[in-house]
Amino acid sequence: LMAVHVAVLLFGLSGLFGKLISLPPLAIVFGRTTWASIALILYIRLRRQWQPLDTSDRGALVISGALLALHWFTFFESIRVSSVAVGLVTFSSFPLFVTFLEPLFFKSPLRRHDIMTVVLVMLGLLLVIPDYAFANRVTLGAFWGICSGASFAVLALLNRRFSKRNSALCIAAVQNTVAALVTLPFAWNAASHLSATDLVGLLFLG
């Protein structure tokens, strides 16, 4: 429970700093994942905790790195067009997607408790969305936030599978490195607009 609460706090802070940074979402994703990959690789090397990745997972791990980039892009885009609150609340829709995707990934049955959770999540989303026109910035932000939740759900389920055969640190290092490489071509032009405040924000996010 303590780990869950700390994770929620860190996600909230990620949204807050993402809003304060003046760069486009793809540039934020590039900066964030670059610093994260550097920090993780240094930590792994210093602690000598690198473990060779399972050969059957390597291709899927690369794809999951691109999925991580998509997740962070949609998350920061949601915050950019609306607010931190809307982005975080609609991102939290991911249990809805996990409930229906988990049986496909792990052949587990749908449980009544999970279905009740889905109903509550959907009711919460209906309270957040003011109308169904994308001209409304809150609605647009909610759309991107729900996309963020959907991509996070797939990523979480993939990571559950990867973590059975691979180190969590190595999984995170590979995924962040791939995400940084995927977003590099889209973030190159933003480097000329990077301020000291943005750099500190990206360092903190990473």
Secondary structure, DSSP 8 states (H G I E B T S, - for coil): -HHHHHHHHHHHHHHHHHHH--S-HHHHHHHHHHHHHHHHHHHHHHHT------GGGHHHHHHHHHHHHHHHHHHHHHHHHS-HHHHHHHHTTHHHHHHHHHHHHH-----HHHHHHHHHHHHHHHHH---S-TTSHHHHHHHHHHHHHHHHHHHHHHHHHHTTTS-HHHHHHHHHHHHHHHHHHHHGGGGGG--HHHHHHHHHH-
